[in-house]
Amino acid sequence: MSGSSELFSLKGRTALITGSSRGIGRAIAERMAQAGARVVVSSRKQEACDEVVQAIRDAGGEAIAVPCNITNKSELEQLVARTREAFGKIDILVCNAAVNPHYGTTQEIPDSAFQKVLDCNIRSNHWLCQLVVPEMAERKDGAVIIVSSIGGLKGSSTLGTYGLSKAADMALARNLAVEWGPRNVRVNCIAPGLIRTDFAKALWENPETYNATVQRYPLRRIGEADEIAGTAIFLASAAGSFVTGQTIVVDGGATIT
């Protein structure tokens, strides 16, 4: 029987993580490196990626930076190719990068913003899975984690289009889990609640909004990025080897009240 450290170990595995220069993505990258994974850090800006890579290396981990605009298919192809050149294979794919350019009703969202949400939050994940999963299936081993949101489980008067895209990510994970499960590729979502990141700053920086929000959370606080990273390690490791097609909600109890 494996010890607990072995159960959650990612030693010898390669993790490609989008949107990993800050927030939840950075926490996942740093914690997966600590768990033994070779990590590919990716976001739009080289400098931001390099900073995370240096932090991982300073802590004794192994990482490279590959900047990428996830809405550009050729850049995604380059991201996957450079990952394979550096580390030979991709064992773990974390689709974390996302955008939310509109805070308001779906009636008011401009067409350009609506399209941007669909392109970044759904299509890019679809493309990445098309590029990476077949190789995992050949080896009969792989884990895909899509970072969704509890916004995909609820209606909202201000985050509706974002929520729509995150609900689609949950459906994407379920369908890919069915398609690729017979070849031992697992695909899951994590649905965070309010997490203290720059991405969600509009929801927690204002004391009035923050207090109104956390009063509805049984734990009476918002989450930290590390608390999402722990779930990602579970899903990527042997500890989560019988979990697929699921959306793991990590929200301090927000959706149960």
Secondary structure, DSSP 8 states (H G I E B T S, - for coil): ---HHHHT--TT-EEEEET-SSHHHHHHHHHHHHTT-EEEEE-S-HHHHHHHHHHHHHTT-EEEE----TT-HHHHHHHHHHHHHHHS--SEEEE--------B-TTT--HHHHHHHHIIIIIHHHHHHHHHHHHHHHHT-EEEEEE--GGGTS--SSBHHHHHHHHHHHHHHHHHHHHHGGGTEEEEEEEE-SBSSSTTHHHHSSHHHHHHHHTTSTTSS-B-HHHHHHHHHHHHSGGGTT--S-EEEESTTGGG-
